[in-house]
Amino acid sequence: MTKELKERAKPVKSILVSQPKPKDDRSPYYKLAEKYGIRVDFRPFIQIDPVDVKEFRNQKIAFLDYSAVIFTSRNAVDHYFNMCKEVKVDVPTDMKYFCISDQTANYLQKYITIRKRKIFTGVRTATDLIEVLKKHPTEKYLFPCSNIRKDDIPNFLKESGYEYSEVVLYKTVASDLSDLAEIKYDVIAFFSPSGINSLMVNFPKFKQNSTRLAAFGPTTAKAVKDQGLYLDIEAPLPNAPSMTGALELYIKKANNL
């Protein structure tokens, strides 16, 4: 920890987590609040909005032209099948699905009978899924995504000469945070560059002052620094692979515990 960060490490009494409130009472955030007697609030800084049918049609994508769909999130699953319903397309039973993880693959049962479909899954990351895609070079892929997405899978498909198309079915936009204007927190935890963008969209004259910022992942950390803000807490760490773990380490030091 640099000298400047040490000087900023004042006691933590309140944390704002820029995500929806956990439904599970066993969430580590609740345990953190109880263990250290601090206030932990939740507020999503971003929201997911579907594109309308007109915007979809302007992309000139015909769902039935593709033999396989790549899903990297449950949001992508929801918006793909919802748009199919909107435009009255029945997804054929022989459609193949390539999912980033078992969790995403299992989520498909909300819309299809899984045991009757061809589903291929990665382990957890885009890199894992790319290894699966390499075994299926002849499919015609559709990649449903947000207006903000990572480049790894599209770049692989393009560089490998695969036949594919992207279709933007939903948008990641800033939530309205105007009611937080006069509320101050000791720490605000962020999980994506979009969250940082939302902060600046809502509060373009934001002054960090003594508010500590926590960021999960290198791209989020970079977004904090690109805005000229101090990054006080970075996760994951070798001894703290989660955001709550990194927060706890910081609280122990800042609160002299």
Helices and strands as residue ranges (DSSP letters): H 3-8, E 14-17, H 28-36, E 39-42, E 46-50, H 53-58, G 63-65, E 68-71, H 74-86, E 96-99, H 102-107, G 108-110, G 114-116, E 118-121, H 126-133, E 140-146, H 152-159, E 163-174, G 178-180, E 187-190, H 193-202, E 212-216, H 218-226, E 233-235, H 243-254
